[in-house]
Amino acid sequence: MKLWWFAGGLTLCVIGQAVLLPAFGPGAIRPDCFLLLVCLLAVRLAPEAATLQGFFIGLCQDALSGGPLGLRAFAYSLLGFVIASLSRNLFTDKPFAQFCFLLGGTTLTGLLTLGLVAFFLEMPPLFSALLFVIAPEGLLTAAFGLLVLWLLRAPRPLPRAR
């Protein structure tokens, strides 16, 4: 059953990231659906399973993006492990905690990817990348994630008045 959720979520992420979301974000900034999937799965899994699923989700995003293979796979596997480990001791069902996880996860993976690119390839301007790419993408992903989580909650019908 969990494999169907994983495969369906990954398919929706690919379709959403490629087709639906380019018009959603301002400029080249758009929410990261793959990171949202990692966060949604990691709070419900053991740290080892979350690490493995984060690796496969990141590998899929790396294969589709055309960038260096393995950057997001490493970052998402680390993020899956951290979120799964922290969710054992924290209340992750509250909207503020979910917003913090999504914002912190986007910032962490953005900084980790920026650091790895700077180490292996060339040094991009750190301040402008942080200010104009990582921070807006983090806020947009966190806001979009809260919207998706709010839409996924099944509304309970109101009791009928007698």
C-alpha positions as CSV (number, residue, x, y, z in Angstrom):
1,M,0.0,0.0,0.0
2,K,2.8,2.4,0.8
3,L,4.5,1.7,-2.5
4,W,1.3,2.9,-4.3
5,W,1.3,6.2,-2.3
6,F,5.0,6.7,-3.1
7,A,4.6,6.0,-6.8
8,G,1.5,8.1,-7.1
9,G,3.1,11.0,-5.2
10,L,6.2,10.8,-7.3
11,T,4.1,10.8,-10.5
12,L,2.1,13.8,-9.3
13,C,5.4,15.6,-8.4
14,V,6.8,15.1,-11.9
15,I,3.6,16.3,-13.5
16,G,3.2,19.2,-11.2
17,Q,6.8,20.4,-11.4
18,A,7.0,20.1,-15.1
19,V,3.6,21.1,-16.3
20,L,1.4,22.8,-13.7
21,L,3.8,24.9,-11.6
22,P,5.9,26.9,-14.1
23,A,3.2,29.5,-14.3
24,F,2.6,29.5,-10.5
25,G,5.8,31.0,-9.2
26,P,7.2,34.5,-9.8
27,G,10.0,34.4,-12.4
28,A,12.1,31.2,-12.2
29,I,11.1,30.6,-8.6
30,R,8.5,27.9,-8.0
31,P,7.6,25.5,-5.2
32,D,9.6,22.3,-4.9
33,C,7.0,19.5,-5.1
34,F,9.7,16.8,-4.6
35,L,10.8,18.3,-1.3
36,L,7.1,18.5,-0.3
37,L,6.8,14.8,-1.0
38,V,9.9,14.0,1.1
39,C,8.5,16.0,4.0
40,L,5.1,14.3,3.7
41,L,6.5,10.8,3.7
42,A,9.3,11.4,6.2
43,V,7.0,12.3,9.2
44,R,5.2,8.9,8.8
45,L,8.3,6.6,8.3
46,A,11.2,5.3,10.2
47,P,14.5,7.3,9.6
48,E,16.0,4.5,7.4
49,A,13.0,4.2,5.2
50,A,12.7,8.0,4.9
51,T,16.4,8.2,3.9
52,L,15.9,5.6,1.2
53,Q,12.7,7.3,-0.2
54,G,14.4,10.7,0.0
55,F,17.3,9.3,-2.0
56,F,15.0,8.0,-4.7
57,I,12.9,11.2,-4.9
58,G,16.1,13.3,-5.2
59,L,17.5,10.9,-7.8
60,C,14.3,11.3,-9.8
61,Q,14.5,15.1,-9.5
62,D,18.2,15.0,-10.5
63,A,17.4,12.9,-13.6
64,L,14.7,15.3,-14.7
65,S,16.5,18.6,-14.0
66,G,19.6,18.0,-16.1
67,G,21.9,19.2,-13.3
68,P,24.6,17.2,-11.7
69,L,23.4,13.7,-10.8
70,G,23.3,13.1,-7.1
71,L,23.1,16.6,-5.6
72,R,19.4,16.5,-4.7
73,A,19.6,12.7,-4.0
74,F,22.1,13.4,-1.2
75,A,20.3,16.4,0.1
76,Y,16.9,14.7,0.2
77,S,18.2,11.6,1.8
78,L,19.7,13.7,4.5
79,L,16.5,15.7,4.9
80,G,14.4,12.6,5.0
81,F,16.6,11.2,7.8
82,V,16.5,14.4,9.8
83,I,12.8,15.0,9.5
84,A,12.0,11.3,10.4
85,S,14.3,11.5,13.4
86,L,12.8,14.8,14.6
87,S,9.2,13.8,14.1
88,R,9.6,11.1,16.7
89,N,10.0,13.7,19.4
90,L,8.0,16.7,18.0
91,F,4.4,17.3,17.2
92,T,4.4,17.5,13.4
93,D,0.7,17.6,12.8
94,K,0.4,21.3,13.6
95,P,0.5,23.8,10.8
96,F,3.3,25.9,12.3
97,A,5.5,22.8,12.7
98,Q,4.8,21.8,9.1
99,F,5.6,25.3,7.9
100,C,8.9,25.2,9.8
101,F,9.8,21.8,8.5
102,L,9.1,22.9,4.9
103,L,10.9,26.2,5.3
104,G,13.9,24.7,7.1
105,G,14.0,21.7,4.7
106,T,14.1,24.0,1.6
107,T,16.7,26.2,3.2
108,L,18.8,23.3,4.3
109,T,18.7,21.6,0.9
110,G,19.3,24.8,-1.0
111,L,22.4,25.7,1.2
112,L,23.7,22.1,0.9
113,T,23.3,22.1,-2.9
114,L,24.9,25.6,-3.1
115,G,27.8,24.4,-1.0
116,L,28.3,21.3,-3.1
117,V,28.2,23.2,-6.3
118,A,30.6,25.8,-5.0
119,F,33.0,23.0,-3.9
120,F,32.9,20.9,-7.0
121,L,32.2,23.4,-9.8
122,E,32.5,27.1,-9.4
123,M,31.7,29.5,-6.6
124,P,28.3,31.2,-7.3
125,P,27.6,34.5,-5.5
126,L,26.5,33.3,-2.1
127,F,24.5,36.3,-0.9
128,S,22.5,36.8,-4.1
129,A,21.8,33.1,-4.4
130,L,20.6,33.1,-0.8
131,L,18.5,36.2,-1.0
132,F,17.0,35.8,-4.5
133,V,16.7,32.1,-4.9
134,I,16.8,30.1,-1.7
135,A,14.7,32.3,0.5
136,P,11.9,32.9,-2.0
137,E,11.8,29.3,-3.0
138,G,11.7,28.3,0.7
139,L,8.8,30.6,1.5
140,L,6.9,29.6,-1.6
141,T,7.4,25.9,-1.0
142,A,6.3,26.2,2.7
143,A,3.2,28.2,1.7
144,F,2.3,25.8,-1.1
145,G,2.9,22.9,1.2
146,L,0.6,24.3,3.8
147,L,-2.1,24.7,1.1
148,V,-1.6,21.1,-0.1
149,L,-1.7,19.8,3.4
150,W,-4.9,21.8,4.1
151,L,-6.5,20.5,1.0
152,L,-5.5,16.9,1.8
153,R,-7.3,17.0,5.1
154,A,-10.7,15.5,4.7
155,P,-13.4,17.8,6.0
156,R,-15.6,16.2,8.4
157,P,-19.3,16.6,7.8
158,L,-21.1,18.7,10.3
159,P,-23.7,16.9,12.5
160,R,-27.3,17.4,11.4
161,A,-29.5,19.5,13.6
162,R,-32.6,17.7,14.8
